[in-house]
Structure formats: C-alpha cells, structure tokens
Amino acid sequence: MDALRADRTSLLGYERPTTPTLDRLARNAIVCERTFALGTFTQSACVQMLTSSRPLSHGGYDHGARGRPTSLFKRLNDEGYRTISLSTLHWVNKYFGYGPGLDEEMPLYILNTFPGMMVAMVRNTLTAFDKGTIGEEPMLWEVEPMLTKFFADVTDYCRWQIDNASGMAAAFPDSPIVNSGYDYHRVLELVVRHEKEFHDHPAEYVREQVMPCALSERWMEKWLPAEWYYLRHPGRLVGEAFHRFGNRMLRPFAPRLARARDHRFKNYVDAAALADKIIKTLETMNRTQPFCLWTHFMDTHVPYVSGRGRTWYRQTPGYLSELGHRTDVGPGVVFDLKPRRPEDEEAFSALYDAAVLSTDREIGRLIHALARLELRDDTLVVVSGDHGEELGEHGNWGHYFLLYDHNSRVPMLFHHPSFAGRRIGDLTTIMDFAPTVTNLLGVAPVNEWEGLPVTAPELARRPHVLMETFYGGNCLFEHRPLYFGVRTKDLLYLWKDGRDPKDRYSHDGPELYDLGTDPGQERNIYRDDHPRVNEMNASIAARMAEIPEIARERIDRAFGTPPVGVAAR
C-alpha cells in the first residue's frame, strides 16, 4: 500500500478502525511494529523491498533494479514460481529493471508516466547543467542513455496497449489508462520522429526539448506530453467536452460535487478494479505451479481517494462515517494536493483515513477469494507500506523525502493461517521484506541481499536503522546534499551536509529527537556535546565511506580528519 504510515493503522494502535482486515490477519501473522523505509519515496523504497539493497548503493536509486542484487521476482522464478506483477506505477516494472524473472507484467499506468519518470531522473543533472555546474559532456553522459531507453520504453508500452486494448477496456473501464483515449498508433509516429531528432542532434534536442520540460513545475504542458495530449480518439474528446460542459452547469449549485466529478477518473487504477483483476487472475491460475503475485495499491497516495469506479466520491461519506469523521467533507479538495485553507487540513486527514479503510476492504476481498478458491492454506500473504506520509507535520503534506517517522515508519506483516500471532518489536526495515519472504517459503536468500528475515535472532542486536537519501530527484552525488538519519528505539538523529534548494521543510543543521518524550519529533534537542551524537556521526561517516561516489574529502569536511570509526580507503 502506497504512503501507508504506521500510526494511521488500527493494526498498530490508531484509535480509528482504518485496517480491520489487517487487524484480523494479525491474529495469524508476524507483525513488525518498528519497520522503517531507508528512503521515503517509492522510487527508492521499491529497490529496498525487492532487491534488499540500500537506496544509495549500486550508484543510487536512479536506475531501479538494474545493477542491483537479484530481485525477489527472479529468485522465486528460479525456484519454479510463476511470477506476475500488476504494476500500477512506474517505479516497479520491466522498464525500471524488474523484468528479469517476471513471467507476466501488466503495465497499469498512464502514458505520461514515462516523461514524469524521465523528468525525475534527469532534473537535477539538467539543473546543474543549466547553472554551469557541469558541462555538456558530463550532462550528455548521464542523460543520453536515459533518453535512448526512454524512447524504447515508450515504444514498447504503446505496442502493449495496442495489443491489449480490448482486455484493458473490459478490466479497467473507469481507469485513466482507458479513458485518456490515446490513439497509440499516432503516438508511436510522434515518438519515432522525436527519437530521430534526438539521435541526429542529441545536445540540441536536450536543450530545446527536454530541458524546458525538466526544469518546469508544469512539465506536462511541454515536450512530448504537450504534443501527444491531442493524439486521442475523437469520441473520447467529444465525451470529455460534454462532461465538462455539464459540470460547468452543475458547479454553481453543487460546487463540491462538481469538483469531485472533475476527477471521476482517478490518477491511478483504483483499489477495487485492481482487486477484481487479481481475483480473476487467481481464478485462472495453474494450480500445479506455485505463484508469486505482486501489486501496489495507490488509493492511499495523494490525492487520497476512496471507493470504486467513476463515482468513487459518492462512496466516500460512508467510509468517513465508519471512522467517526465528519461526512460533509468535499472529496475533491484533495486534488489541491495540499490544503489551501486551514479548514481543509482536517479534510485531508479524514480523506487519507478513508482511503486506507477502502483499500483495506479490497485486501479483505482478496483474502475471501483465496479462501473460496481453496488457496488460503497454501498462500503466504504479505502486506507492507513502501513509505509513510506527512499530514501537516513539520509543515509537510505528502512524503517530501524527509526522514521523520511519519514518512519513514510503515506497517509490515506476513500472514499464513498456520502462524501463531507474533509481534516483532525489534528494529526492522523494508530491506527485510524479500529475505523474510524467502525464509518463510523455505527458499535460500540471495547472498548479496543486505536485509535479514524479521525472525532472525540477530535483529535483537540491531542497534539502529540508518536512513539515506537525496531530497528526491536523481543521484547526482558530487553536486547535491546528502540526507542521513539514524533511528534507534529511543532517538531519531537527522543529519545533512547541506540543504537542497527545493527543501522548504527541514531545519538548518542537525536534528535530534527524544522519542520517549517527543514522539511527533517537534522539539529538536540537538547539541554538539550530546552523549549519543558522536556514535551516530560515526555510523553516518562509516556508511558514506562505503559509497564509492562520495569522496573521502567530503567525509573529512563533515566529520573531521579522520572521522571517528572510519577506516582509511
């Protein structure tokens, strides 16, 4: 479940019953109560979960699973499992390195996903080039292979959508994929033309086409998204025009309803349609072969949406009522992405809870389907968040890359009907996801995996969790500030070697929080002579020394020469 913060689940003590399905599963599950993402956004989180490796290892998270240890998919596939991914977003798919070992992948994300992913991966490089920090040659060295792959991936995606159009329309009639109405044949022609322009004059193409898009907050109005916006089937365009006209007539009389109807097609495939497809997949599964099925529920990602199909907003008041929230909240307000008025803050929080509950219901449907199909006793069910979410804490709405608990702490459980209910209070991470799955299935782990099974005795001796990230964007090690966090059971220490220009939320300088007296991490008690700071700095310096892209001089500048506890390279 995307953006699922631990303290908003009844599974882990939230007073509102947001996760009744997970609560029931917990009776026969290993429930991890202190699980943390080491980098707090999906691009970084999924490499942790599926390749059991750290975000800044292997050159950073820019290239997904490529160049990283064998993925969970590949490991299970090598053991004879049929592996299936219903991929609802762009950070877990064959285009991002997760293809090896996948027997079947269904790309359930929209066309604009690709330029969005491209922008995220090159924005910081192109910003540095624009400012003169790096020259044209190193810029092209970084960007050119990404663009080459981008054109190949978009071409492959369009062909898949052409070949599977009828099946997609039947399975996901209310999805943005189907209702965007793209004429993928015409999109392919456009992509071929752009690809030729790029290969003929790469530097000029990057300057004139990609940079204006990558450096703009309104990137969807530039480059390829601006051109293929009009490459749609006429019937879809006419239907949308009629809908907008009707909504304009409705707005003076029912503005909240009109606002929600503006977004009748969610940004992502909704949880109910996804559960429907999973159930149909299970119904047609070959029972003689073990299977691994992965998916990623997105209704809990901002904008928080609850309910099924194109009238999802009519079902939202029911979820709000069940949770004890006001029911007069306008569901469309979350499409502002952050509250514009103080009174909207309560609405955002309530709608997040509703999205968690409605997604939990769909997980319940999957459990019932497993039982109906007599698969329940043979199936390990694993549920985890990829990262958390801030709902106004530290001035932040969303998950803007900072390492506070609201962003980093997630629920994670491993369920089988034969398990006795067990709660793990030791420090665990989402890197432990894949090793725990293989351990419970009796499959040997990959030697290079860095995580541990959550039942391993060694976890009791894990002194801390060390988090690491950039402030989103791509891993331009030499030109961007590094963000680290050390989380023990009683303290959270945050350190960075500078503030990213886009970081508007974190404090200047180090931060230290006593979790016993300040669980919300609001009172910074950092001081240079705090008795725990030196050991935490040593842990960060030692980790930096493991990353070849970080120069030793940078570590020395940050922590002294030589840093305590760091061996010379």
C-alpha positions in Angstrom: 0.0 0.0 0.0 1.5 3.3 -1.1 2.2 6.0 1.5 0.9 3.9 4.4 2.1 5.4 7.6 2.2 3.1 10.6 0.4 5.3 13.1 -2.7 5.7 11.0 -3.4 2.0 11.0 -5.5 0.4 13.7 -3.2 -2.6 13.2 -0.5 -0.5 15.1 -2.7 1.3 17.6 -4.6 4.1 15.7 -7.8 4.8 17.5 -9.9 4.8 14.3 -10.6 1.4 12.7 -8.8 2.0 9.4 -7.4 -1.5 8.9 -9.9 -4.1 10.1 -8.7 -6.7 7.5 -5.1 -6.3 8.6 -6.2 -6.5 12.2 -7.8 -9.9 11.5 -4.8 -11.1 9.6 -2.6 -10.2 12.5 -4.1 -13.0 14.6 -2.1 -15.4 12.4 0.7 -13.2 11.3 4.2 -11.9 12.1 3.6 -8.2 12.6 6.6 -5.8 12.5 5.9 -2.9 14.8 9.1 -0.8 14.1 9.6 -1.1 10.3 11.3 1.8 8.5 11.9 2.8 4.9 15.5 3.9 4.5 14.5 6.3 1.8 11.0 7.7 1.9 9.6 7.7 -1.6 8.6 4.9 -3.9 11.4 5.1 -6.4 13.9 4.5 -3.5 11.6 2.2 -1.4 11.0 -0.5 -4.0 14.6 -1.2 -4.6 14.9 -1.8 -0.8 11.9 -4.1 -0.8 12.5 -6.1 -3.9 16.3 -6.2 -4.1 17.1 -5.9 -0.4 19.6 -3.2 -1.0 20.2 0.2 0.3 19.0 3.3 -1.6 22.4 4.8 -2.3 24.2 1.6 -3.0 25.0 0.5 -6.6 25.2 4.1 -7.9 21.9 5.2 -6.3 18.3 4.6 -7.0 18.1 6.2 -10.4 18.1 3.0 -12.4 15.8 0.9 -10.2 16.7 -2.7 -10.0 19.3 -2.5 -12.8 22.8 -3.3 -11.5 21.5 -4.4 -8.1 21.3 -7.8 -6.5 18.9 -10.4 -7.9 15.3 -9.3 -7.2 12.7 -11.3 -5.3 10.9 -12.0 -8.5 14.0 -13.6 -10.1 14.9 -15.5 -7.0 11.4 -17.1 -6.8 11.2 -17.6 -10.5 14.4 -19.6 -10.4 12.7 -21.8 -7.8 9.9 -22.6 -10.2 7.4 -19.9 -9.1 5.2 -18.3 -11.8 5.8 -14.6 -11.2 3.2 -11.9 -12.0 3.2 -8.2 -11.5 0.2 -6.0 -11.8 2.3 -2.8 -11.9 0.2 0.3 -11.1 3.1 2.8 -11.2 6.3 3.3 -13.0 8.8 2.5 -10.3 8.3 -1.3 -10.4 8.3 -2.5 -14.0 10.5 -4.1 -16.6 11.4 -0.6 -17.8 13.0 0.1 -14.4 15.0 -3.1 -14.1 12.4 -5.5 -12.6 11.8 -7.6 -15.8 14.2 -10.5 -15.2 12.3 -13.3 -13.5 8.9 -11.8 -14.3 6.7 -14.2 -16.3 3.9 -11.7 -16.8 3.6 -7.9 -16.2 0.6 -5.7 -16.8 1.5 -2.0 -17.1 -1.4 -0.3 -15.3 -0.1 3.3 -15.5 -0.7 6.1 -18.0 1.4 7.3 -20.9 2.5 10.5 -19.0 4.2 8.2 -16.5 7.2 7.9 -18.8 8.1 11.6 -19.2 7.3 12.0 -15.5 9.8 9.3 -14.7 12.3 10.8 -17.1 11.9 14.3 -15.5 12.5 12.8 -12.0 15.6 11.0 -13.2 17.3 13.9 -15.0 16.0 17.1 -13.4 19.0 17.6 -11.1 21.5 16.9 -13.8 19.9 19.4 -16.1 19.6 21.9 -13.4 23.3 21.6 -12.7 24.0 21.9 -16.5 21.7 25.0 -16.7 23.6 26.7 -13.8 27.0 25.8 -15.4 27.9 23.5 -12.5 28.6 20.7 -15.0 29.5 20.9 -18.7 27.8 19.5 -21.8 29.9 16.3 -22.0 29.1 15.0 -18.4 25.5 16.1 -18.9 25.1 14.0 -22.0 27.0 11.1 -20.5 24.2 11.0 -17.9 21.2 12.0 -19.9 21.8 10.4 -23.3 21.4 6.7 -22.3 18.3 7.6 -20.3 16.7 9.2 -23.3 17.7 6.3 -25.5 16.0 3.9 -23.1 13.0 6.3 -22.7 12.1 6.2 -26.4 12.5 2.4 -26.5 10.3 2.0 -23.4 7.5 4.3 -24.7 7.5 2.4 -27.9 7.2 -0.9 -26.2 4.4 0.4 -23.9 2.4 1.8 -26.8 2.6 -1.5 -28.6 1.5 -3.3 -25.5 -1.5 -1.0 -25.2 -2.5 -1.6 -28.8 -2.2 -5.3 -28.5 -4.2 -5.4 -25.2 -6.8 -2.7 -25.8 -9.9 -4.8 -25.5 -8.7 -6.6 -22.4 -7.8 -3.3 -20.7 -11.2 -1.8 -21.6 -13.0 -4.8 -20.1 -10.9 -4.9 -16.9 -10.4 -1.2 -16.2 -13.3 0.7 -17.8 -13.0 3.5 -15.3 -9.3 3.9 -15.3 -7.3 6.8 -16.6 -5.4 4.4 -18.9 -8.6 3.5 -20.8 -10.3 6.9 -20.6 -7.4 9.0 -21.7 -8.3 7.7 -25.1 -4.9 7.9 -26.7 -4.5 6.8 -30.3 -1.3 4.8 -29.7 -0.6 4.4 -33.4 -0.3 8.1 -33.8 1.7 8.4 -30.5 4.1 5.9 -32.0 4.6 8.0 -35.1 5.3 11.0 -32.9 7.8 9.1 -30.8 9.7 7.8 -33.8 10.0 11.4 -35.1 11.4 12.7 -31.8 13.7 9.7 -31.4 15.3 10.6 -34.8 15.7 14.2 -33.8 17.4 13.2 -30.6 19.8 10.8 -32.3 20.7 13.3 -35.1 21.4 16.2 -32.6 21.5 15.0 -29.0 22.8 18.1 -27.3 20.5 20.4 -29.2 17.5 18.1 -28.6 18.2 18.1 -24.8 18.5 21.9 -24.7 15.4 22.7 -26.8 13.0 19.8 -25.9 13.9 18.1 -22.6 15.3 21.0 -20.5 12.2 23.3 -20.7 10.2 20.3 -19.5 12.5 19.0 -16.8 13.1 22.4 -15.3 9.4 23.4 -15.2 6.9 22.6 -12.5 4.3 22.4 -15.3 6.2 19.7 -17.2 3.0 18.1 -18.5 2.5 21.2 -20.7 5.8 20.8 -22.5 7.8 18.4 -24.7 6.0 15.1 -25.7 3.1 15.4 -23.2 2.1 18.7 -24.8 2.2 17.1 -28.3 0.5 13.8 -27.6 -2.2 15.5 -25.5 -4.2 15.9 -28.7 -3.5 12.4 -30.2 -6.7 10.9 -28.9 -9.6 9.1 -30.4 -12.3 11.8 -31.3 -15.0 10.0 -29.4 -13.1 10.4 -26.2 -12.5 14.1 -26.8 -16.2 14.7 -27.6 -17.3 12.8 -24.5 -15.0 14.7 -22.3 -16.2 18.0 -23.7 -19.8 17.1 -22.9 -18.8 16.1 -19.4 -17.0 19.4 -18.8 -19.9 21.4 -20.1 -22.3 19.6 -17.8 -20.0 20.0 -14.8 -19.8 23.8 -15.5 -23.6 23.9 -15.3 -23.6 22.0 -12.1 -20.8 24.0 -10.3 -22.9 27.0 -9.2 -25.4 24.7 -7.5 -23.2 21.9 -6.1 -19.6 23.1 -6.2 -18.2 20.2 -4.1 -19.9 17.6 -6.2 -18.7 19.3 -9.4 -15.1 19.4 -8.1 -15.2 15.6 -7.4 -16.7 14.9 -10.8 -13.8 16.8 -12.4 -11.7 13.9 -11.1 -14.1 11.0 -11.7 -11.2 9.1 -13.2 -8.6 8.7 -10.5 -4.9 9.3 -11.1 -4.2 5.6 -10.7 -6.0 2.3 -11.2 -8.3 2.2 -8.2 -8.1 -0.5 -5.5 -11.4 -2.1 -6.3 -10.6 -2.6 -10.0 -7.2 -3.9 -9.1 -8.7 -6.4 -6.7 -11.1 -7.5 -9.3 -8.2 -8.2 -11.7 -6.2 -10.0 -9.1 -9.2 -12.2 -8.2 -9.7 -13.1 -11.9 -6.0 -13.9 -12.2 -6.2 -16.2 -9.2 -9.3 -17.9 -10.7 -7.4 -18.8 -13.8 -4.1 -19.7 -12.1 -2.4 -23.0 -12.9 -2.8 -24.9 -9.6 0.1 -27.2 -10.3 2.7 -24.4 -10.1 3.5 -22.1 -7.2 3.0 -18.4 -7.9 4.1 -15.0 -6.7 1.8 -12.2 -7.4 2.8 -8.6 -6.6 0.8 -5.4 -6.8 0.8 -1.9 -5.4 -2.4 -0.2 -4.2 -2.3 3.5 -4.9 -5.6 5.0 -3.5 -3.6 6.0 -0.3 -1.2 8.1 -2.4 -2.1 11.8 -2.6 -4.8 12.7 -3.8 -6.4 10.3 -1.3 -9.5 8.6 -2.9 -11.8 6.0 -1.5 -14.5 4.0 -3.3 -14.9 2.3 -6.7 -15.0 3.5 -10.2 -16.0 6.8 -11.7 -18.5 7.6 -8.9 -16.0 6.8 -6.1 -16.7 10.1 -4.4 -20.3 9.1 -3.7 -19.0 6.2 -1.5 -16.5 8.4 0.5 -19.0 9.7 3.1 -19.7 6.1 4.1 -16.1 5.4 4.9 -15.8 8.8 6.7 -18.9 7.8 8.8 -17.4 4.4 9.7 -14.3 6.1 11.0 -16.1 8.8 13.0 -15.1 11.7 10.7 -17.4 14.4 9.5 -19.3 13.3 6.4 -19.7 16.8 4.8 -16.1 16.8 3.6 -15.8 17.5 -0.1 -13.8 14.6 -1.6 -12.5 16.8 -4.4 -10.5 19.0 -2.1 -7.5 16.6 -2.0 -6.8 17.3 -5.7 -5.3 20.6 -4.5 -2.5 18.2 -3.2 -2.1 20.3 -0.1 -4.7 22.3 2.0 -5.2 25.8 0.7 -7.2 26.9 3.8 -6.8 25.9 7.5 -10.2 24.3 7.5 -9.1 21.9 4.7 -6.4 20.3 6.9 -9.0 18.2 8.8 -10.5 17.2 5.4 -7.1 15.9 4.1 -6.5 13.9 7.2 -10.0 12.4 7.2 -9.8 11.6 3.4 -6.5 9.8 4.0 -8.1 7.6 6.6 -11.0 6.8 4.3 -8.5 5.8 1.5 -6.8 3.5 4.0 -10.0 1.9 5.0 -11.4 1.4 1.5 -8.1 -0.2 0.4 -8.1 -2.4 3.4 -11.6 -3.6 2.3 -10.2 -4.6 -1.1 -7.4 -6.6 0.6 -10.2 -8.3 2.5 -11.8 -9.3 -0.8 -8.6 -10.9 -1.9 -8.4 -13.0 1.3 -12.0 -14.1 0.8 -11.1 -15.1 -2.8 -8.2 -17.1 -1.6 -10.5 -19.0 0.8 -13.2 -19.5 -1.9 -10.6 -20.9 -4.3 -9.1 -23.1 -1.6 -5.8 -21.4 -1.9 -5.7 -19.8 1.5 -3.8 -22.6 3.3 -1.2 -22.6 0.6 -0.6 -18.9 0.3 1.7 -16.5 2.2 0.1 -13.0 2.2 2.5 -10.1 2.8 1.3 -6.5 3.3 3.6 -3.5 3.7 3.8 0.2 3.2 6.5 1.5 0.9 6.9 4.7 2.9 4.8 6.9 5.1 3.0 10.2 4.7 3.0 13.5 6.5 -0.3 15.1 7.1 0.8 18.6 8.1 3.6 17.5 10.5 6.7 19.6 10.0 4.7 21.8 7.6 4.6 19.0 5.1 1.7 17.4 3.2 2.8 14.3 1.3 6.1 12.5 1.5 8.7 15.1 0.6 11.8 12.9 1.2 12.5 13.8 4.8 13.2 11.1 7.3 10.8 11.8 10.2 8.8 8.8 11.5 5.6 10.0 9.7 7.4 9.5 6.4 9.6 6.5 7.3 7.7 4.2 9.6 5.3 1.7 7.9 3.4 -1.4 8.8 4.6 -4.8 7.5 3.1 -8.2 8.2 3.5 -11.7 7.0 0.3 -13.8 7.3 -0.5 -17.5 7.0 -3.4 -19.3 8.7 -0.9 -21.7 10.4 1.1 -18.9 12.0 0.6 -18.0 15.7 0.2 -14.3 16.1 3.5 -12.6 16.8 4.6 -9.0 17.2 8.2 -8.0 16.4 9.4 -5.0 18.4 12.9 -5.0 17.1 14.0 -2.5 14.5 13.2 -3.8 11.0 13.4 -2.2 7.6 11.7 -2.8 4.3 15.0 -4.3 3.1 14.0 -7.2 5.3 10.9 -7.8 3.1 12.5 -10.1 0.5 14.7 -12.1 2.9 11.7 -12.7 5.1 9.5 -13.9 2.2 12.2 -16.4 1.0 12.8 -17.6 4.6 9.1 -18.3 5.2 8.9 -20.1 1.9 11.9 -22.2 2.6 13.9 -20.7 -0.3 17.5 -19.7 0.1 18.1 -15.9 0.0 20.4 -14.1 -2.4 23.8 -13.8 -0.9 24.1 -10.1 -1.8 20.8 -9.1 -0.1 21.5 -6.7 2.8 18.3 -7.3 4.9 17.5 -10.1 7.3 14.5 -12.3 8.0 12.4 -10.5 10.6 12.5 -13.6 12.7 16.3 -13.7 12.7 17.8 -13.6 16.3 20.4 -11.1 15.0 17.7 -8.4 14.8 17.6 -8.1 18.6 21.2 -6.8 18.3 20.5 -4.3 15.5 21.4 -1.1 17.3 19.8 1.3 14.8 18.4 1.8 11.4 20.4 4.1 9.1 18.4 6.0 6.5 19.9 7.7 3.5 18.6 9.8 0.6 18.8 12.8 -1.5 15.9 15.3 -1.5 14.2 13.4 -4.3 15.4 13.9 -7.8 18.3 12.0 -9.2 21.5 10.8 -7.6 24.0 13.5 -8.6 26.4 12.6 -5.8 29.0 15.2 -6.4 26.6 18.2 -6.7 23.7 17.5 -4.2 23.5 17.5 -0.4 23.2 14.1 1.3 20.5 13.4 3.9 21.0 10.8 6.6 19.0 9.6 9.6 19.9 7.3 12.5 16.8 5.8 14.1 17.2 3.9 17.4 14.4 2.7 19.6 14.6 5.9 21.7 16.1 8.6 19.4 16.0 10.0 15.9 19.0 11.8 14.6 18.9 13.7 11.3 22.0 15.0 9.5 22.6 16.5 6.1 25.7 18.1 4.6 23.6 21.0 3.1 20.1 22.0 2.3 18.7 21.1 -1.1 17.3 24.2 -2.9 13.9 22.6 -3.0 13.8 21.6 0.7 11.4 24.0 2.4 10.6 21.9 5.4 13.7 20.7 7.3 15.7 22.6 9.9 19.1 24.0 9.3 21.7 21.9 10.9 21.4 18.5 12.7 18.3 17.4 14.5 17.9 15.1 17.5 14.6 14.0 19.0 13.8 12.0 22.1 11.0 9.7 21.0 10.0 8.9 24.6 9.0 12.5 25.4 8.5 13.8 21.8 7.1 11.0 19.5 6.0 13.6 17.0 9.6 14.9 16.6 8.8 18.5 17.2 11.4 19.6 19.8 15.0 19.5 18.5 17.3 18.7 21.4 20.5 18.5 19.3 23.7 19.9 20.8 27.2 19.1 19.9 28.1 17.6 23.2 25.0 15.3 23.4 26.4 11.9 24.6 24.9 9.9 21.6 25.8 12.3 18.8 29.4 11.1 18.2 28.4 7.4 17.8 25.6 8.4 15.4 28.0 10.6 13.3 30.5 7.7 13.2 27.7 5.5 11.8 26.9 8.0 9.1 30.6 8.6 8.2 31.2 4.8 8.0 28.2 4.4 5.7 29.4 7.4 3.5 32.8 5.7 3.3 31.1 2.6 1.8 29.7 4.6 -1.1 32.3 5.0 -3.8 30.7 8.1 -5.3 31.3 10.0 -2.1 34.8 11.5 -1.9 36.8 10.9 1.3 37.4 14.7 1.4 33.7 15.3 1.7 33.5 12.9 4.7 36.5 14.6 6.3 35.0 18.0 5.9 31.8 16.9 7.6 33.2 14.9 10.5 36.9 15.8 10.9 40.1 14.1 9.8 39.9 11.2 10.2 36.3 10.6 11.2 35.9 8.5 14.3 35.4 4.8 13.5 36.1 5.1 9.7 39.0 3.2 8.2 41.0 4.7 5.5 40.2 3.6 2.0 
